[in-house]
Amino acid sequence: MRESTAIPDTSHPGPSRTVIADRPIDLDPTLAPLRRGTGDPCHRVTADGAHWHASRMPSGPVTYRLAQAGPCGVDARAWGPGAAEFLDGLEHMLCLDEDLSGFAPEHPKVADAHRRFPGLRMLRTGLVFEALVPAVLEQKVHTISARASWRTLVRKFGTPAPGPAPAGLLLPPDAQTWRRIPSWTFHKANVGPERARTIVAAARVADSLERTAVRSPDEAARMLRTVPGIGVWTAAETAQRAYGDADALSVGDYHLAAIVGWTLIGRPIDDATMIEYLEPLRPHRYRAIRLLEISGYAHKPKFAPRTPLTDHTWH
């Protein structure tokens, strides 16, 4: 079920624009990876179906509102010092330059999902550190725990979003703030020492990480993995949001290989088998995963093992 909040008063002046693509844009599934669960302080969906998000652009903070404008269009409004930069780069963010001419999946479920959801786009925010921190929080722990940690830390260290934002919408902390968060504060937010050290290490080189957005996805992912604590899975999760990488497969995910196996083959498989099986879909392996997710095909039997919830706060 999609969470919705009250509609803010948008009469407050702010720049706006509408982008029209040459093929459909389905805004809800396209933007879904930006929201880190129900109650994400940085993302809201209001009762009119508009998506509101708060980010830190290189030119400054921005609150933006995106709404569907017909099958091929998006209406955008933005507030704050980063508004003009965000609006100028909207086509880039929504990957309207994607070339899908070579994407012809043979598996009937993937092919059917692609036919039913032609408006799914990738995301290319260019905001690498902003995408990286939540991914680090989700390393090797249950998503429920990771997103609770994200909410706790953003509510404590984030700042109010500019403009007529929905109530409670916050900008994520900047890199210097993440760098200064004490270890015991991470601990109270149920973030273990390894993940806390990774976030602090990434914050120290945040400016360098942002520059990876202009490189090829493969090269950018390699550079991300030079930061201690960032592996293939975390780099892929970041690339899916910051680089627009349609091939960024989250190898090492606790559930993904089993889901792919049950969905496409009818049995569980491991990462190596998943990589081999999905090879014909390169360079669109992540796109195929997203299509299976939003189409409802993706599944894993209920008897499969669950990720244990980890609590770092009790001792």
C-alpha positions as a Markdown table, in Angstrom:
| # | Residue | x | y | z |
|---|---|---|---|---|
| 1 | Met | 0.0 | 0.0 | 0.0 |
| 2 | Arg | 1.3 | 3.4 | -0.9 |
| 3 | Glu | 1.7 | 5.8 | 2.0 |
| 4 | Ser | 0.3 | 9.3 | 1.4 |
| 5 | Thr | 0.4 | 12.5 | 3.3 |
| 6 | Ala | -1.5 | 15.8 | 3.3 |
| 7 | Ile | -0.9 | 18.1 | 0.2 |
| 8 | Pro | 1.1 | 21.2 | 1.1 |
| 9 | Asp | 0.2 | 24.6 | -0.1 |
| 10 | Thr | 2.1 | 24.9 | -3.4 |
| 11 | Ser | 1.2 | 28.5 | -4.1 |
| 12 | His | 4.6 | 29.4 | -2.7 |
| 13 | Pro | 6.6 | 30.6 | -5.7 |
| 14 | Gly | 9.1 | 28.2 | -7.2 |
| 15 | Pro | 10.5 | 27.3 | -10.6 |
| 16 | Ser | 8.7 | 24.6 | -12.6 |
| 17 | Arg | 8.9 | 22.7 | -15.8 |
| 18 | Thr | 7.3 | 19.8 | -17.6 |
| 19 | Val | 9.3 | 17.2 | -19.5 |
| 20 | Ile | 7.7 | 15.1 | -22.2 |
| 21 | Ala | 9.4 | 11.9 | -23.4 |
| 22 | Asp | 9.1 | 9.9 | -26.7 |
| 23 | Arg | 7.9 | 6.8 | -24.8 |
| 24 | Pro | 6.0 | 6.3 | -21.6 |
| 25 | Ile | 7.2 | 7.3 | -18.1 |
| 26 | Asp | 5.7 | 5.5 | -15.2 |
| 27 | Leu | 6.7 | 7.7 | -12.3 |
| 28 | Asp | 5.7 | 5.5 | -9.3 |
| 29 | Pro | 7.9 | 2.5 | -10.0 |
| 30 | Thr | 10.6 | 4.7 | -11.4 |
| 31 | Leu | 11.0 | 6.7 | -8.2 |
| 32 | Ala | 10.3 | 3.8 | -5.8 |
| 33 | Pro | 14.0 | 3.1 | -5.2 |
| 34 | Leu | 14.5 | 6.6 | -3.9 |
| 35 | Arg | 12.2 | 6.0 | -0.9 |
| 36 | Arg | 13.7 | 4.0 | 1.9 |
| 37 | Gly | 10.6 | 2.4 | 3.3 |
| 38 | Thr | 7.5 | 3.8 | 4.9 |
| 39 | Gly | 8.1 | 6.9 | 6.8 |
| 40 | Asp | 11.3 | 7.9 | 5.0 |
| 41 | Pro | 11.9 | 11.5 | 6.3 |
| 42 | Cys | 13.4 | 12.4 | 2.9 |
| 43 | His | 10.5 | 11.2 | 0.7 |
| 44 | Arg | 6.8 | 11.6 | 0.8 |
| 45 | Val | 3.9 | 10.7 | -1.6 |
| 46 | Thr | 1.0 | 13.1 | -1.1 |
| 47 | Ala | -2.7 | 12.3 | -1.4 |
| 48 | Asp | -2.7 | 13.6 | -5.0 |
| 49 | Gly | -0.1 | 11.0 | -6.0 |
| 50 | Ala | 2.8 | 13.5 | -6.2 |
| 51 | His | 6.3 | 12.5 | -5.1 |
| 52 | Trp | 8.2 | 14.9 | -2.8 |
| 53 | His | 11.9 | 14.5 | -2.1 |
| 54 | Ala | 14.6 | 16.5 | -0.3 |
| 55 | Ser | 18.2 | 16.3 | -1.6 |
| 56 | Arg | 21.4 | 18.2 | -1.4 |
| 57 | Met | 22.5 | 19.2 | -4.9 |
| 58 | Pro | 26.0 | 20.5 | -5.5 |
| 59 | Ser | 24.4 | 24.0 | -5.8 |
| 60 | Gly | 22.5 | 23.6 | -2.5 |
| 61 | Pro | 19.5 | 22.0 | -0.9 |
| 62 | Val | 16.3 | 21.3 | -2.9 |
| 63 | Thr | 12.8 | 20.1 | -2.3 |
| 64 | Tyr | 11.2 | 18.8 | -5.5 |
| 65 | Arg | 7.8 | 17.7 | -6.4 |
| 66 | Leu | 7.2 | 15.3 | -9.3 |
| 67 | Ala | 3.8 | 14.4 | -10.6 |
| 68 | Gln | 2.6 | 12.3 | -13.6 |
| 69 | Ala | 1.5 | 14.4 | -16.5 |
| 70 | Gly | -0.1 | 12.0 | -19.0 |
| 71 | Pro | 1.5 | 8.8 | -20.0 |
| 72 | Cys | 4.7 | 10.4 | -21.3 |
| 73 | Gly | 5.1 | 13.5 | -19.1 |
| 74 | Val | 6.3 | 14.6 | -15.7 |
| 75 | Asp | 5.4 | 17.9 | -14.0 |
| 76 | Ala | 8.2 | 19.2 | -11.8 |
| 77 | Arg | 8.4 | 22.0 | -9.3 |
| 78 | Ala | 11.4 | 22.7 | -7.0 |
| 79 | Trp | 12.3 | 25.0 | -4.1 |
| 80 | Gly | 15.6 | 26.0 | -2.5 |
| 81 | Pro | 19.1 | 27.0 | -3.7 |
| 82 | Gly | 19.4 | 23.7 | -5.7 |
| 83 | Ala | 16.1 | 24.1 | -7.6 |
| 84 | Ala | 17.4 | 25.4 | -10.9 |
| 85 | Glu | 20.1 | 22.7 | -11.0 |
| 86 | Phe | 17.6 | 20.0 | -10.3 |
| 87 | Leu | 15.2 | 21.1 | -12.9 |
| 88 | Asp | 17.9 | 21.5 | -15.5 |
| 89 | Gly | 19.0 | 17.9 | -15.0 |
| 90 | Leu | 15.5 | 16.3 | -14.8 |
| 91 | Glu | 15.8 | 14.5 | -18.1 |
| 92 | His | 19.2 | 13.1 | -17.1 |
| 93 | Met | 17.8 | 12.0 | -13.7 |
| 94 | Leu | 14.9 | 10.1 | -15.3 |
| 95 | Cys | 17.2 | 8.5 | -17.9 |
| 96 | Leu | 15.1 | 9.8 | -20.8 |
| 97 | Asp | 18.1 | 9.2 | -23.0 |
| 98 | Glu | 18.0 | 5.4 | -22.5 |
| 99 | Asp | 18.3 | 3.2 | -25.5 |
| 100 | Leu | 16.2 | 0.1 | -25.1 |
| 101 | Ser | 16.5 | -1.1 | -28.7 |
| 102 | Gly | 18.7 | -4.0 | -27.7 |
| 103 | Phe | 16.5 | -5.1 | -24.8 |
| 104 | Ala | 14.5 | -8.1 | -26.1 |
| 105 | Pro | 14.1 | -10.5 | -23.1 |
| 106 | Glu | 13.4 | -14.1 | -24.1 |
| 107 | His | 12.0 | -15.4 | -20.8 |
| 108 | Pro | 8.2 | -15.1 | -21.0 |
| 109 | Lys | 7.8 | -13.5 | -17.6 |
| 110 | Val | 10.5 | -10.8 | -18.2 |
| 111 | Ala | 9.1 | -10.2 | -21.7 |
| 112 | Asp | 5.6 | -9.9 | -20.4 |
| 113 | Ala | 6.6 | -7.5 | -17.6 |
| 114 | His | 8.4 | -5.3 | -20.1 |
| 115 | Arg | 5.4 | -5.2 | -22.3 |
| 116 | Arg | 3.1 | -4.3 | -19.4 |
| 117 | Phe | 5.4 | -1.7 | -17.9 |
| 118 | Pro | 7.0 | 0.2 | -20.8 |
| 119 | Gly | 7.3 | 3.3 | -18.6 |
| 120 | Leu | 9.8 | 2.0 | -16.1 |
| 121 | Arg | 12.9 | 4.2 | -16.1 |
| 122 | Met | 16.2 | 3.9 | -14.4 |
| 123 | Leu | 17.4 | 6.7 | -12.0 |
| 124 | Arg | 20.5 | 8.8 | -12.4 |
| 125 | Thr | 20.5 | 11.3 | -9.6 |
| 126 | Gly | 24.2 | 11.8 | -9.7 |
| 127 | Leu | 24.1 | 12.1 | -5.8 |
| 128 | Val | 26.5 | 9.3 | -5.0 |
| 129 | Phe | 27.0 | 9.8 | -1.3 |
| 130 | Glu | 23.3 | 10.4 | -0.7 |
| 131 | Ala | 22.6 | 7.0 | -2.3 |
| 132 | Leu | 25.5 | 5.3 | -0.6 |
| 133 | Val | 24.7 | 5.9 | 3.0 |
| 134 | Pro | 21.3 | 4.1 | 3.1 |
| 135 | Ala | 22.9 | 1.3 | 1.2 |
| 136 | Val | 25.6 | 0.9 | 3.8 |
| 137 | Leu | 23.0 | 0.9 | 6.5 |
| 138 | Glu | 21.3 | -2.0 | 4.7 |
| 139 | Gln | 24.4 | -4.2 | 4.6 |
| 140 | Lys | 23.9 | -7.6 | 6.1 |
| 141 | Val | 20.9 | -6.7 | 8.2 |
| 142 | His | 17.2 | -7.0 | 7.8 |
| 143 | Thr | 15.7 | -4.1 | 5.7 |
| 144 | Ile | 13.3 | -3.3 | 8.5 |
| 145 | Ser | 16.2 | -2.7 | 10.9 |
| 146 | Ala | 18.2 | -0.7 | 8.4 |
| 147 | Arg | 15.3 | 1.6 | 7.5 |
| 148 | Ala | 14.5 | 2.2 | 11.2 |
| 149 | Ser | 18.2 | 3.3 | 11.6 |
| 150 | Trp | 17.9 | 5.6 | 8.6 |
| 151 | Arg | 14.8 | 7.2 | 10.0 |
| 152 | Thr | 16.4 | 7.7 | 13.5 |
| 153 | Leu | 19.6 | 9.2 | 12.2 |
| 154 | Val | 18.0 | 11.5 | 9.6 |
| 155 | Arg | 15.4 | 12.8 | 12.1 |
| 156 | Lys | 18.3 | 13.5 | 14.6 |
| 157 | Phe | 20.8 | 15.1 | 12.2 |
| 158 | Gly | 18.8 | 16.1 | 9.1 |
| 159 | Thr | 17.5 | 19.7 | 8.5 |
| 160 | Pro | 14.1 | 21.0 | 7.4 |
| 161 | Ala | 13.6 | 20.8 | 3.6 |
| 162 | Pro | 13.2 | 24.1 | 1.9 |
| 163 | Gly | 9.9 | 25.5 | 0.4 |
| 164 | Pro | 6.4 | 24.3 | 1.1 |
| 165 | Ala | 7.4 | 20.7 | 1.9 |
| 166 | Pro | 5.1 | 18.1 | 3.4 |
| 167 | Ala | 5.2 | 18.1 | 7.2 |
| 168 | Gly | 8.3 | 16.4 | 8.5 |
| 169 | Leu | 10.2 | 16.3 | 5.2 |
| 170 | Leu | 13.9 | 16.6 | 5.9 |
| 171 | Leu | 17.2 | 17.0 | 4.1 |
| 172 | Pro | 19.6 | 14.1 | 4.7 |
| 173 | Pro | 22.6 | 15.1 | 6.7 |
| 174 | Asp | 25.6 | 16.3 | 4.7 |
| 175 | Ala | 28.8 | 14.4 | 4.5 |
| 176 | Gln | 30.5 | 16.5 | 7.2 |
| 177 | Thr | 27.6 | 15.8 | 9.6 |
| 178 | Trp | 27.8 | 12.0 | 9.0 |
| 179 | Arg | 31.5 | 12.2 | 9.5 |
| 180 | Arg | 31.1 | 13.7 | 13.0 |
| 181 | Ile | 28.4 | 11.4 | 14.3 |
| 182 | Pro | 29.8 | 9.7 | 17.4 |
| 183 | Ser | 30.1 | 5.9 | 17.5 |
| 184 | Trp | 27.8 | 5.6 | 20.4 |
| 185 | Thr | 25.1 | 7.5 | 18.5 |
| 186 | Phe | 25.3 | 5.0 | 15.6 |
| 187 | His | 25.1 | 2.3 | 18.3 |
| 188 | Lys | 21.9 | 3.7 | 19.7 |
| 189 | Ala | 20.5 | 3.8 | 16.2 |
| 190 | Asn | 21.2 | 0.1 | 15.9 |
| 191 | Val | 24.1 | 0.5 | 13.5 |
| 192 | Gly | 27.0 | -1.8 | 14.2 |
| 193 | Pro | 30.6 | -0.6 | 14.3 |
| 194 | Glu | 31.5 | -2.0 | 10.8 |
| 195 | Arg | 28.7 | -0.1 | 9.0 |
| 196 | Ala | 29.4 | 3.1 | 11.1 |
| 197 | Arg | 33.1 | 3.0 | 10.1 |
| 198 | Thr | 32.1 | 2.6 | 6.4 |
| 199 | Ile | 29.8 | 5.6 | 6.5 |
| 200 | Val | 32.5 | 7.7 | 8.2 |
| 201 | Ala | 35.1 | 6.6 | 5.8 |
| 202 | Ala | 32.9 | 7.4 | 2.8 |
| 203 | Ala | 32.1 | 10.8 | 4.3 |
| 204 | Arg | 35.8 | 11.7 | 4.4 |
| 205 | Val | 36.0 | 11.2 | 0.6 |
| 206 | Ala | 32.5 | 12.3 | -0.3 |
| 207 | Asp | 33.7 | 14.9 | -2.8 |
| 208 | Ser | 35.7 | 12.3 | -4.7 |
| 209 | Leu | 32.7 | 9.9 | -4.7 |
| 210 | Glu | 30.5 | 12.6 | -6.3 |
| 211 | Arg | 32.9 | 12.8 | -9.2 |
| 212 | Thr | 32.4 | 9.2 | -10.0 |
| 213 | Ala | 29.0 | 10.1 | -11.4 |
| 214 | Val | 30.5 | 11.3 | -14.6 |
| 215 | Arg | 32.4 | 8.1 | -15.2 |
| 216 | Ser | 31.2 | 4.9 | -16.8 |
| 217 | Pro | 29.1 | 2.8 | -14.4 |
| 218 | Asp | 31.8 | 0.0 | -14.3 |
| 219 | Glu | 34.6 | 2.4 | -13.6 |
| 220 | Ala | 32.5 | 4.3 | -11.0 |
| 221 | Ala | 31.6 | 1.1 | -9.2 |
| 222 | Arg | 35.3 | 0.1 | -9.1 |
| 223 | Met | 36.1 | 3.5 | -7.5 |
| 224 | Leu | 33.4 | 3.1 | -5.0 |
| 225 | Arg | 34.8 | -0.3 | -3.9 |
| 226 | Thr | 38.1 | 1.3 | -3.0 |
| 227 | Val | 36.4 | 2.7 | 0.1 |
| 228 | Pro | 36.8 | 0.2 | 3.0 |
| 229 | Gly | 33.6 | -1.6 | 3.7 |
| 230 | Ile | 32.0 | -1.0 | 0.3 |
| 231 | Gly | 31.7 | -4.2 | -1.8 |
| 232 | Val | 29.9 | -5.4 | -4.9 |
| 233 | Trp | 26.4 | -5.3 | -3.3 |
| 234 | Thr | 26.7 | -1.8 | -1.9 |
| 235 | Ala | 28.2 | -0.4 | -5.1 |
| 236 | Ala | 25.4 | -1.9 | -7.1 |
| 237 | Glu | 22.7 | -0.5 | -4.8 |
| 238 | Thr | 24.3 | 2.9 | -5.2 |
| 239 | Ala | 24.7 | 2.6 | -8.9 |
| 240 | Gln | 21.0 | 1.7 | -9.3 |
| 241 | Arg | 20.1 | 5.2 | -7.9 |
| 242 | Ala | 23.0 | 7.5 | -8.7 |
| 243 | Tyr | 24.4 | 6.2 | -12.0 |
| 244 | Gly | 21.3 | 5.0 | -13.9 |
| 245 | Asp | 23.0 | 1.7 | -14.3 |
| 246 | Ala | 20.5 | -0.7 | -15.8 |
| 247 | Asp | 22.9 | -3.6 | -15.3 |
| 248 | Ala | 23.8 | -3.1 | -11.6 |
| 249 | Leu | 23.0 | -6.5 | -10.2 |
| 250 | Ser | 22.9 | -6.7 | -6.4 |
| 251 | Val | 25.1 | -9.8 | -6.1 |
| 252 | Gly | 25.4 | -10.9 | -2.5 |
| 253 | Asp | 21.8 | -10.0 | -1.6 |
| 254 | Tyr | 20.3 | -12.4 | 1.0 |
| 255 | His | 17.2 | -12.9 | -1.1 |
| 256 | Leu | 17.8 | -12.0 | -4.7 |
| 257 | Ala | 19.3 | -15.2 | -6.1 |
| 258 | Ala | 16.5 | -17.3 | -4.5 |
| 259 | Ile | 13.9 | -14.9 | -5.8 |
| 260 | Val | 15.3 | -15.0 | -9.3 |
| 261 | Gly | 15.5 | -18.8 | -9.2 |
| 262 | Trp | 12.0 | -19.4 | -7.9 |
| 263 | Thr | 10.6 | -16.8 | -10.3 |
| 264 | Leu | 12.3 | -17.8 | -13.5 |
| 265 | Ile | 13.3 | -21.4 | -13.0 |
| 266 | Gly | 11.1 | -22.7 | -10.3 |
| 267 | Arg | 13.8 | -23.6 | -7.8 |
| 268 | Pro | 16.3 | -21.7 | -5.6 |
| 269 | Ile | 19.7 | -20.9 | -7.0 |
| 270 | Asp | 22.9 | -19.3 | -5.7 |
| 271 | Asp | 24.7 | -16.1 | -6.8 |
| 272 | Ala | 26.9 | -17.8 | -9.3 |
| 273 | Thr | 24.0 | -19.6 | -11.0 |
| 274 | Met | 22.0 | -16.3 | -11.0 |
| 275 | Ile | 24.9 | -14.4 | -12.7 |
| 276 | Glu | 25.2 | -17.2 | -15.3 |
| 277 | Tyr | 21.4 | -17.4 | -15.9 |
| 278 | Leu | 21.0 | -13.6 | -16.3 |
| 279 | Glu | 24.0 | -13.1 | -18.5 |
| 280 | Pro | 21.9 | -12.9 | -21.8 |
| 281 | Leu | 20.1 | -9.9 | -20.3 |
| 282 | Arg | 23.3 | -7.9 | -19.9 |
| 283 | Pro | 23.4 | -4.8 | -19.9 |
| 284 | His | 19.8 | -4.8 | -18.5 |
| 285 | Arg | 20.0 | -7.2 | -15.6 |
| 286 | Tyr | 18.8 | -4.8 | -13.0 |
| 287 | Arg | 16.1 | -3.6 | -15.3 |
| 288 | Ala | 14.9 | -7.1 | -15.6 |
| 289 | Ile | 14.8 | -7.5 | -11.8 |
| 290 | Arg | 12.8 | -4.3 | -11.4 |
| 291 | Leu | 10.3 | -5.4 | -14.0 |
| 292 | Leu | 9.8 | -8.7 | -12.2 |
| 293 | Glu | 9.3 | -6.8 | -8.9 |
| 294 | Ile | 6.7 | -4.3 | -10.2 |
| 295 | Ser | 4.9 | -6.9 | -12.3 |
| 296 | Gly | 4.2 | -9.1 | -9.3 |
| 297 | Tyr | 6.1 | -12.0 | -10.8 |
| 298 | Ala | 9.0 | -11.9 | -8.3 |
| 299 | His | 8.4 | -14.4 | -5.4 |
| 300 | Lys | 10.0 | -16.8 | -3.0 |
| 301 | Pro | 8.1 | -19.5 | -1.1 |
| 302 | Lys | 7.2 | -18.6 | 2.5 |
| 303 | Phe | 9.0 | -21.6 | 3.8 |
| 304 | Ala | 12.4 | -20.1 | 2.7 |
| 305 | Pro | 14.6 | -18.8 | 5.5 |
| 306 | Arg | 14.2 | -15.2 | 6.6 |
| 307 | Thr | 16.9 | -12.7 | 7.4 |
| 308 | Pro | 17.3 | -12.4 | 11.2 |
| 309 | Leu | 16.6 | -9.0 | 12.8 |
| 310 | Thr | 19.9 | -7.8 | 14.4 |
| 311 | Asp | 19.9 | -5.5 | 17.5 |
| 312 | His | 23.1 | -3.7 | 18.2 |
| 313 | Thr | 21.6 | -1.6 | 21.0 |
| 314 | Trp | 21.1 | -4.1 | 23.8 |
| 315 | His | 24.7 | -4.3 | 25.1 |
